[in-house]
Amino acid sequence: MDKFSFFSRANPNRIAEAGAVAVIGLGRFGSALALELMANGTEVLGIDDREEIVQAHNGLLTHVVRADSTKEETLRQLSVPEFERVVVAIGGDIQASILTAALVLKLKVPTVWAKAVTDQHGEILTQLGVRHVVFPEKDMGRRVAHLVRGAMQDYIEVGENFAIVKTTPPRAVQGIALAATKVRAVYGVTITAFDRAGVGWSYTSVDTVLEAGDVILVAGAPDRVEAFSQLR
């Protein structure tokens, strides 16, 4: 291990046994992912080949190391095969991303996630056997496009034909019991929950009466929930 530049709170093998996640590539996506995992109590082994990136994450992750992830022996020395979950978050070097993903799969890591920057990149990762391929920039662009077009506070596309949005209730559903609004029959959406100041989030029922200051979660087909969020 003395050939690596690393900072550690623990031995990599020990944190692997503790159910940690190895994040390879600490750019914007990888760093945000690793820090969010740490914030939620998951230990993280961070790997990057840039000294300044490793230095910047010193003390922020359980273990951070400067290393070349395209070398199998390096990954073995860092106990990567002992991890149950590995995220290949390399985006700037597609060749390194593909080689690293191939090695992680070869090392029989049970669950592998990988970032793709283009459709072709994602297709290659999928063909290699990566079951969880994500497109952070593409997905965020689509999400923001929906937010820009409507009056939504948040938008999550669950699949090709289903989405959940966070918005405010239009006047048509305010002041009367939800059952009386016939929102599903009229608008083709379902209001699943609402947040009221001083009360917090609650599930809706047929007797729920929404107020102008509430925030609601609406579920349904993407075009329906977007159209509903634009009602005032």
ABEGO torsion letter per residue (X at the ends): XAABBBBBABBAAAAAAAGBBBBBEABAAAAAAAAAAAAAGBBBBBBBABAAAAAAABGABABBBBBBAABAAAAAAAGAAABABBBBABAABAAAAAAAAAAAAAAGBABBBBBBABAAAAAAAAAAGBABBBBAAAAAAAAAAAAAABABABBBBABAABBBBBBBBBAAABGBBAAAAGAAAAAGBBBABBBBBGAEBBBBBAABBBBAABBBBBBEBAAAAAAAAABX
